[in-house]
Each structure stands twice: as structure tokens, then as C-alpha cells.
């Protein structure tokens, strides 16, 4: 992972791969980040009792699976405190849509059949639209609520781009954006709109940042 130099205002912030001890903290940050995401509210049936437990369990399983599969999980730390995190899928078809069978089984037990199926459909739809063969996929990104609006999201994006540039096989980074307020964030990172898609009844925008951007 390329070392990222931050501005003097963030001189106490460092980026590194996630430590195993921080998996639960990372899952908590991402749970808060995606609690109101319309796609996740639809997939995990916000209107039904137990939404919080289903979403929390699903995100924890995702983060654990990313870590076990040695996919890039990048964190921003203030000393030893994790403040922001993102999960990437490397340009490796073996970790594509559907993940692994043990992941599916765990997801079925925690998120239920409908939630598991919709998560897989979402990723397959996004991948169909990405204008590249070998690329990173940004699956999750979030900042601890008490540290939002302090530029940490842009610092995390710098680390993400550094990860992509370190991998000569990667043609760029894809992401699905479902919150309109996040569009400007990704545009600032030189992501371009590819196409709008729908997953169940929720629309989202597939965006891509090429290596040469």
C-alpha cells in the first residue's frame, strides 16, 4: 500500500490496512454510514422488525469475509483509534459476485434469504455496467459520525486511489452510489457516471474512475 502524505491539518492521521482487532469497530462505522441508505433499507426490509440486527449482522459478515479473503480494507487512524474505513474488492474474479459458499450460508442465517439474494443481484448488476475487465470495486466507505465534515472522506479516497495505482493490473475503480448527496464526493475523486440502474425498487448510479483519470 502506497504511503499517503496528508496535509498538516491531518498530520496525526495515518492510513493502513485494517488490523484484525478493529473488525468490529469497522463494522460499527459502516453500519452507521449505511443505516439510512435506501438500497440497504430495501434489501434488509427496513419496515419489518429486526432491520437493525439484519443490517448489523450483514455488514459484520461482509467485513469479516473481506478480511479473511485478504481483500483491501483501508482504515484511517488517529493514533490507534479507527475513524474511517473502506472495503475494496481487488481485480480478482475469484472474489466476485456471490462471494464464497460459506459467506452465503452465514448471510442466509443472519440477513435472511431475501437480503442475501438482493445483495448478490446488486453486485452482479453493477459489474455488468463497469467499462473495464480488471478493476477494483469500492463496496463500503464510511467515517465515524463524530468526525464527519473534517475532510477524512477525501483522505480515505486518496488512500483508495493509492491502492488502485499500486496494482498494475487494475484499470480503475467502480462504485454504486445510491445517495444523491454522495455524488459530488465521487465526482471530486474523478469518478464519472456510467449508467443508472435499479435494484428491486431502488435506483443507483454506477460510477467509474479509470486509472488514467
C-alpha positions as protocol buffer text, in pm:
chain_id: "A"
residue {
  index: 1
  type: UNK
  ca { x: 0 y: 0 z: 0 }
}
residue {
  index: 2
  type: UNK
  ca { x: 142 y: 336 z: -105 }
}
residue {
  index: 3
  type: UNK
  ca { x: 211 y: 573 z: 183 }
}
residue {
  index: 4
  type: UNK
  ca { x: -21 y: 873 z: 159 }
}
residue {
  index: 5
  type: UNK
  ca { x: 102 y: 1213 z: 281 }
}
residue {
  index: 6
  type: UNK
  ca { x: -174 y: 1419 z: 436 }
}
residue {
  index: 7
  type: UNK
  ca { x: -191 y: 1793 z: 495 }
}
residue {
  index: 8
  type: UNK
  ca { x: -53 y: 1949 z: 815 }
}
residue {
  index: 9
  type: UNK
  ca { x: -409 y: 1974 z: 947 }
}
residue {
  index: 10
  type: UNK
  ca { x: -427 y: 1594 z: 938 }
}
residue {
  index: 11
  type: UNK
  ca { x: -69 y: 1520 z: 1038 }
}
residue {
  index: 12
  type: UNK
  ca { x: -192 y: 1296 z: 1321 }
}
residue {
  index: 13
  type: UNK
  ca { x: -395 y: 1080 z: 1080 }
}
residue {
  index: 14
  type: UNK
  ca { x: -242 y: 769 z: 924 }
}
residue {
  index: 15
  type: UNK
  ca { x: -377 y: 519 z: 673 }
}
residue {
  index: 16
  type: UNK
  ca { x: -313 y: 147 z: 689 }
}
residue {
  index: 17
  type: UNK
  ca { x: -474 y: -188 z: 628 }
}
residue {
  index: 18
  type: UNK
  ca { x: -724 y: -285 z: 892 }
}
residue {
  index: 19
  type: UNK
  ca { x: -597 y: -472 z: 1195 }
}
residue {
  index: 20
  type: UNK
  ca { x: -793 y: -782 z: 1300 }
}
residue {
  index: 21
  type: UNK
  ca { x: -869 y: -622 z: 1634 }
}
residue {
  index: 22
  type: UNK
  ca { x: -1057 y: -341 z: 1458 }
}
residue {
  index: 23
  type: UNK
  ca { x: -1304 y: -553 z: 1258 }
}
residue {
  index: 24
  type: UNK
  ca { x: -1591 y: -485 z: 1499 }
}
residue {
  index: 25
  type: UNK
  ca { x: -1515 y: -112 z: 1509 }
}
residue {
  index: 26
  type: UNK
  ca { x: -1503 y: -101 z: 1129 }
}
residue {
  index: 27
  type: UNK
  ca { x: -1836 y: -284 z: 1107 }
}
residue {
  index: 28
  type: UNK
  ca { x: -1987 y: -35 z: 1353 }
}
residue {
  index: 29
  type: UNK
  ca { x: -1867 y: 264 z: 1148 }
}
residue {
  index: 30
  type: UNK
  ca { x: -2009 y: 115 z: 828 }
}
residue {
  index: 31
  type: UNK
  ca { x: -2337 y: 22 z: 997 }
}
residue {
  index: 32
  type: UNK
  ca { x: -2388 y: 386 z: 1093 }
}
residue {
  index: 33
  type: UNK
  ca { x: -2285 y: 501 z: 744 }
}
residue {
  index: 34
  type: UNK
  ca { x: -2534 y: 276 z: 564 }
}
residue {
  index: 35
  type: UNK
  ca { x: -2823 y: 273 z: 811 }
}
residue {
  index: 36
  type: UNK
  ca { x: -3024 y: 524 z: 605 }
}
residue {
  index: 37
  type: UNK
  ca { x: -2903 y: 410 z: 263 }
}
residue {
  index: 38
  type: UNK
  ca { x: -3217 y: 347 z: 53 }
}
residue {
  index: 39
  type: UNK
  ca { x: -3074 y: 34 z: -107 }
}
residue {
  index: 40
  type: UNK
  ca { x: -2986 y: -129 z: 223 }
}
residue {
  index: 41
  type: UNK
  ca { x: -3319 y: -22 z: 372 }
}
residue {
  index: 42
  type: UNK
  ca { x: -3490 y: -201 z: 85 }
}
residue {
  index: 43
  type: UNK
  ca { x: -3268 y: -511 z: 83 }
}
residue {
  index: 44
  type: UNK
  ca { x: -3289 y: -567 z: 459 }
}
residue {
  index: 45
  type: UNK
  ca { x: -3656 y: -467 z: 483 }
}
residue {
  index: 46
  type: UNK
  ca { x: -3647 y: -153 z: 694 }
}
residue {
  index: 47
  type: UNK
  ca { x: -4022 y: -166 z: 752 }
}
residue {
  index: 48
  type: UNK
  ca { x: -4002 y: -503 z: 926 }
}
residue {
  index: 49
  type: UNK
  ca { x: -3893 y: -568 z: 1283 }
}
residue {
  index: 50
  type: UNK
  ca { x: -3528 y: -660 z: 1316 }
}
residue {
  index: 51
  type: UNK
  ca { x: -3388 y: -434 z: 1043 }
}
residue {
  index: 52
  type: UNK
  ca { x: -3108 y: -308 z: 1266 }
}
residue {
  index: 53
  type: UNK
  ca { x: -3000 y: -660 z: 1360 }
}
residue {
  index: 54
  type: UNK
  ca { x: -3011 y: -782 z: 998 }
}
residue {
  index: 55
  type: UNK
  ca { x: -2811 y: -487 z: 868 }
}
residue {
  index: 56
  type: UNK
  ca { x: -2557 y: -502 z: 1151 }
}
residue {
  index: 57
  type: UNK
  ca { x: -2505 y: -876 z: 1102 }
}
residue {
  index: 58
  type: UNK
  ca { x: -2475 y: -847 z: 724 }
}
residue {
  index: 59
  type: UNK
  ca { x: -2214 y: -573 z: 740 }
}
residue {
  index: 60
  type: UNK
  ca { x: -2016 y: -760 z: 1005 }
}
residue {
  index: 61
  type: UNK
  ca { x: -2017 y: -1071 z: 785 }
}
residue {
  index: 62
  type: UNK
  ca { x: -1906 y: -864 z: 485 }
}
residue {
  index: 63
  type: UNK
  ca { x: -1616 y: -704 z: 671 }
}
residue {
  index: 64
  type: UNK
  ca { x: -1509 y: -1040 z: 817 }
}
residue {
  index: 65
  type: UNK
  ca { x: -1522 y: -1204 z: 474 }
}
residue {
  index: 66
  type: UNK
  ca { x: -1318 y: -922 z: 320 }
}
residue {
  index: 67
  type: UNK
  ca { x: -1057 y: -962 z: 592 }
}
residue {
  index: 68
  type: UNK
  ca { x: -1043 y: -1342 z: 570 }
}
residue {
  index: 69
  type: UNK
  ca { x: -1009 y: -1323 z: 190 }
}
residue {
  index: 70
  type: UNK
  ca { x: -729 y: -1066 z: 223 }
}
residue {
  index: 71
  type: UNK
  ca { x: -917 y: -806 z: 26 }
}
residue {
  index: 72
  type: UNK
  ca { x: -807 y: -444 z: 91 }
}
residue {
  index: 73
  type: UNK
  ca { x: -973 y: -290 z: 396 }
}
residue {
  index: 74
  type: UNK
  ca { x: -818 y: 53 z: 449 }
}
residue {
  index: 75
  type: UNK
  ca { x: -859 y: 247 z: 770 }
}
residue {
  index: 76
  type: UNK
  ca { x: -777 y: 597 z: 882 }
}
residue {
  index: 77
  type: UNK
  ca { x: -637 y: 611 z: 1233 }
}
residue {
  index: 78
  type: UNK
  ca { x: -581 y: 887 z: 1484 }
}
residue {
  index: 79
  type: UNK
  ca { x: -305 y: 722 z: 1685 }
}
residue {
  index: 80
  type: UNK
  ca { x: -468 y: 380 z: 1741 }
}
residue {
  index: 81
  type: UNK
  ca { x: -830 y: 491 z: 1708 }
}
residue {
  index: 82
  type: UNK
  ca { x: -1008 y: 391 z: 1385 }
}
residue {
  index: 83
  type: UNK
  ca { x: -1202 y: 688 z: 1243 }
}
residue {
  index: 84
  type: UNK
  ca { x: -1286 y: 586 z: 887 }
}
residue {
  index: 85
  type: UNK
  ca { x: -1280 y: 271 z: 678 }
}
residue {
  index: 86
  type: UNK
  ca { x: -1343 y: 139 z: 329 }
}
residue {
  index: 87
  type: UNK
  ca { x: -1362 y: -208 z: 176 }
}
residue {
  index: 88
  type: UNK
  ca { x: -1236 y: -282 z: -174 }
}
residue {
  index: 89
  type: UNK
  ca { x: -1260 y: -586 z: -397 }
}
residue {
  index: 90
  type: UNK
  ca { x: -937 y: -641 z: -590 }
}
residue {
  index: 91
  type: UNK
  ca { x: -930 y: -727 z: -963 }
}
residue {
  index: 92
  type: UNK
  ca { x: -978 y: -1096 z: -888 }
}
residue {
  index: 93
  type: UNK
  ca { x: -1275 y: -1285 z: -1031 }
}
residue {
  index: 94
  type: UNK
  ca { x: -1248 y: -1543 z: -753 }
}
residue {
  index: 95
  type: UNK
  ca { x: -1390 y: -1284 z: -515 }
}
residue {
  index: 96
  type: UNK
  ca { x: -1665 y: -1161 z: -744 }
}
residue {
  index: 97
  type: UNK
  ca { x: -2041 y: -1165 z: -724 }
}
residue {
  index: 98
  type: UNK
  ca { x: -2169 y: -1424 z: -481 }
}
residue {
  index: 99
  type: UNK
  ca { x: -1851 y: -1436 z: -271 }
}
residue {
  index: 100
  type: UNK
  ca { x: -1790 y: -1780 z: -120 }
}
residue {
  index: 101
  type: UNK
  ca { x: -2035 y: -2051 z: -24 }
}
residue {
  index: 102
  type: UNK
  ca { x: -1960 y: -2016 z: 348 }
}
residue {
  index: 103
  type: UNK
  ca { x: -2037 y: -1644 z: 315 }
}
residue {
  index: 104
  type: UNK
  ca { x: -2371 y: -1724 z: 155 }
}
residue {
  index: 105
  type: UNK
  ca { x: -2460 y: -1965 z: 432 }
}
residue {
  index: 106
  type: UNK
  ca { x: -2370 y: -1715 z: 703 }
}
residue {
  index: 107
  type: UNK
  ca { x: -2564 y: -1441 z: 526 }
}
residue {
  index: 108
  type: UNK
  ca { x: -2869 y: -1666 z: 497 }
}
residue {
  index: 109
  type: UNK
  ca { x: -2859 y: -1723 z: 871 }
}
residue {
  index: 110
  type: UNK
  ca { x: -2811 y: -1356 z: 962 }
}
residue {
  index: 111
  type: UNK
  ca { x: -2969 y: -1146 z: 685 }
}
residue {
  index: 112
  type: UNK
  ca { x: -3222 y: -1396 z: 553 }
}
residue {
  index: 113
  type: UNK
  ca { x: -3281 y: -1536 z: 205 }
}
residue {
  index: 114
  type: UNK
  ca { x: -3424 y: -1215 z: 56 }
}
residue {
  index: 115
  type: UNK
  ca { x: -3141 y: -995 z: 183 }
}
residue {
  index: 116
  type: UNK
  ca { x: -2873 y: -1238 z: 66 }
}
residue {
  index: 117
  type: UNK
  ca { x: -3026 y: -1275 z: -279 }
}
residue {
  index: 118
  type: UNK
  ca { x: -3062 y: -900 z: -325 }
}
residue {
  index: 119
  type: UNK
  ca { x: -2700 y: -836 z: -220 }
}
residue {
  index: 120
  type: UNK
  ca { x: -2581 y: -1079 z: -487 }
}
residue {
  index: 121
  type: UNK
  ca { x: -2814 y: -935 z: -754 }
}
residue {
  index: 122
  type: UNK
  ca { x: -2693 y: -583 z: -672 }
}
residue {
  index: 123
  type: UNK
  ca { x: -2328 y: -672 z: -724 }
}
residue {
  index: 124
  type: UNK
  ca { x: -2398 y: -863 z: -1046 }
}
residue {
  index: 125
  type: UNK
  ca { x: -2590 y: -568 z: -1191 }
}
residue {
  index: 126
  type: UNK
  ca { x: -2315 y: -323 z: -1104 }
}
residue {
  index: 127
  type: UNK
  ca { x: -2044 y: -542 z: -1252 }
}
residue {
  index: 128
  type: UNK
  ca { x: -2235 y: -574 z: -1579 }
}
residue {
  index: 129
  type: UNK
  ca { x: -2205 y: -196 z: -1628 }
}
residue {
  index: 130
  type: UNK
  ca { x: -1840 y: -138 z: -1538 }
}
residue {
  index: 131
  type: UNK
  ca { x: -1646 y: -42 z: -1854 }
}
residue {
  index: 132
  type: UNK
  ca { x: -1339 y: -249 z: -1767 }
}
residue {
  index: 133
  type: UNK
  ca { x: -1233 y: -610 z: -1720 }
}
residue {
  index: 134
  type: UNK
  ca { x: -987 y: -584 z: -1432 }
}
residue {
  index: 135
  type: UNK
  ca { x: -1074 y: -323 z: -1172 }
}
residue {
  index: 136
  type: UNK
  ca { x: -1125 y: -256 z: -805 }
}
residue {
  index: 137
  type: UNK
  ca { x: -1477 y: -234 z: -665 }
}
residue {
  index: 138
  type: UNK
  ca { x: -1545 y: 4 z: -376 }
}
residue {
  index: 139
  type: UNK
  ca { x: -1804 y: -182 z: -169 }
}
residue {
  index: 140
  type: UNK
  ca { x: -1817 y: 23 z: 152 }
}
residue {
  index: 141
  type: UNK
  ca { x: -1686 y: 356 z: 271 }
}
residue {
  index: 142
  type: UNK
  ca { x: -1770 y: 535 z: 593 }
}
residue {
  index: 143
  type: UNK
  ca { x: -1648 y: 789 z: 850 }
}
residue {
  index: 144
  type: UNK
  ca { x: -1727 y: 786 z: 1221 }
}
residue {
  index: 145
  type: UNK
  ca { x: -2019 y: 1035 z: 1261 }
}
residue {
  index: 146
  type: UNK
  ca { x: -1835 y: 1248 z: 1519 }
}
residue {
  index: 147
  type: UNK
  ca { x: -1552 y: 1303 z: 1270 }
}
residue {
  index: 148
  type: UNK
  ca { x: -1751 y: 1376 z: 956 }
}
residue {
  index: 149
  type: UNK
  ca { x: -1714 y: 1701 z: 761 }
}
residue {
  index: 150
  type: UNK
  ca { x: -1347 y: 1722 z: 859 }
}
residue {
  index: 151
  type: UNK
  ca { x: -1200 y: 1604 z: 530 }
}
residue {
  index: 152
  type: UNK
  ca { x: -1149 y: 1243 z: 634 }
}
residue {
  index: 153
  type: UNK
  ca { x: -1356 y: 1113 z: 344 }
}
residue {
  index: 154
  type: UNK
  ca { x: -1120 y: 1278 z: 97 }
}
residue {
  index: 155
  type: UNK
  ca { x: -819 y: 1142 z: 285 }
}
residue {
  index: 156
  type: UNK
  ca { x: -968 y: 796 z: 261 }
}
residue {
  index: 157
  type: UNK
  ca { x: -1029 y: 846 z: -111 }
}
residue {
  index: 158
  type: UNK
  ca { x: -660 y: 934 z: -154 }
}
residue {
  index: 159
  type: UNK
  ca { x: -567 y: 607 z: 12 }
}
residue {
  index: 160
  type: UNK
  ca { x: -812 y: 418 z: -211 }
}
residue {
  index: 161
  type: UNK
  ca { x: -664 y: 569 z: -525 }
}
residue {
  index: 162
  type: UNK
  ca { x: -316 y: 484 z: -399 }
}
residue {
  index: 163
  type: UNK
  ca { x: -424 y: 123 z: -355 }
}
residue {
  index: 164
  type: UNK
  ca { x: -552 y: 113 z: -712 }
}
residue {
  index: 165
  type: UNK
  ca { x: -236 y: 267 z: -854 }
}
residue {
  index: 166
  type: UNK
  ca { x: -23 y: 12 z: -665 }
}
residue {
  index: 167
  type: UNK
  ca { x: -194 y: -268 z: -857 }
}
residue {
  index: 168
  type: UNK
  ca { x: -71 y: -253 z: -1216 }
}
residue {
  index: 169
  type: UNK
  ca { x: -346 y: -493 z: -1324 }
}
residue {
  index: 170
  type: UNK
  ca { x: -622 y: -257 z: -1214 }
}
residue {
  index: 171
  type: UNK
  ca { x: -788 y: -43 z: -1480 }
}
residue {
  index: 172
  type: UNK
  ca { x: -973 y: 170 z: -1226 }
}
residue {
  index: 173
  type: UNK
  ca { x: -1236 y: 167 z: -951 }
}
residue {
  index: 174
  type: UNK
  ca { x: -1612 y: 114 z: -973 }
}
residue {
  index: 175
  type: UNK
  ca { x: -1880 y: 207 z: -720 }
}
residue {
  index: 176
  type: UNK
  ca { x: -2258 y: 215 z: -689 }
}
residue {
  index: 177
  type: UNK
  ca { x: -2390 y: 543 z: -548 }
}
residue {
  index: 178
  type: UNK
  ca { x: -2744 y: 542 z: -408 }
}
residue {
  index: 179
  type: UNK
  ca { x: -2742 y: 867 z: -209 }
}
residue {
  index: 180
  type: UNK
  ca { x: -2759 y: 1186 z: -422 }
}
residue {
  index: 181
  type: UNK
  ca { x: -2557 y: 1377 z: -160 }
}
residue {
  index: 182
  type: UNK
  ca { x: -2262 y: 1145 z: -226 }
}
residue {
  index: 183
  type: UNK
  ca { x: -2242 y: 1221 z: -599 }
}
residue {
  index: 184
  type: UNK
  ca { x: -2027 y: 1532 z: -553 }
}
residue {
  index: 185
  type: UNK
  ca { x: -1786 y: 1338 z: -330 }
}
residue {
  index: 186
  type: UNK
  ca { x: -1716 y: 1083 z: -601 }
}
residue {
  index: 187
  type: UNK
  ca { x: -1707 y: 1344 z: -876 }
}
residue {
  index: 188
  type: UNK
  ca { x: -1437 y: 1522 z: -674 }
}
residue {
  index: 189
  type: UNK
  ca { x: -1246 y: 1194 z: -692 }
}
residue {
  index: 190
  type: UNK
  ca { x: -1273 y: 1198 z: -1075 }
}
residue {
  index: 191
  type: UNK
  ca { x: -1541 y: 928 z: -1087 }
}
residue {
  index: 192
  type: UNK
  ca { x: -1769 y: 954 z: -1389 }
}
residue {
  index: 193
  type: UNK
  ca { x: -2128 y: 839 z: -1427 }
}
residue {
  index: 194
  type: UNK
  ca { x: -2159 y: 518 z: -1628 }
}
residue {
  index: 195
  type: UNK
  ca { x: -2528 y: 434 z: -1603 }
}
residue {
  index: 196
  type: UNK
  ca { x: -2822 y: 441 z: -1367 }
}
residue {
  index: 197
  type: UNK
  ca { x: -2954 y: 102 z: -1258 }
}
residue {
  index: 198
  type: UNK
  ca { x: -3235 y: -27 z: -1039 }
}
residue {
  index: 199
  type: UNK
  ca { x: -3211 y: -296 z: -775 }
}
residue {
  index: 200
  type: UNK
  ca { x: -3559 y: -406 z: -676 }
}
residue {
  index: 201
  type: UNK
  ca { x: -3730 y: -64 z: -650 }
}
residue {
  index: 202
  type: UNK
  ca { x: -3426 y: 147 z: -563 }
}
residue {
  index: 203
  type: UNK
  ca { x: -3221 y: 331 z: -825 }
}
residue {
  index: 204
  type: UNK
  ca { x: -2847 y: 391 z: -805 }
}
residue {
  index: 205
  type: UNK
  ca { x: -2573 y: 532 z: -1022 }
}
residue {
  index: 206
  type: UNK
  ca { x: -2281 y: 317 z: -1134 }
}
residue {
  index: 207
  type: UNK
  ca { x: -1969 y: 534 z: -1139 }
}
residue {
  index: 208
  type: UNK
  ca { x: -1616 y: 454 z: -1253 }
}
residue {
  index: 209
  type: UNK
  ca { x: -1276 y: 618 z: -1221 }
}
residue {
  index: 210
  type: UNK
  ca { x: -1026 y: 499 z: -1478 }
}
residue {
  index: 211
  type: UNK
  ca { x: -660 y: 457 z: -1397 }
}
residue {
  index: 212
  type: UNK
  ca { x: -562 y: 746 z: -1623 }
}
residue {
  index: 213
  type: UNK
  ca { x: -814 y: 991 z: -1474 }
}
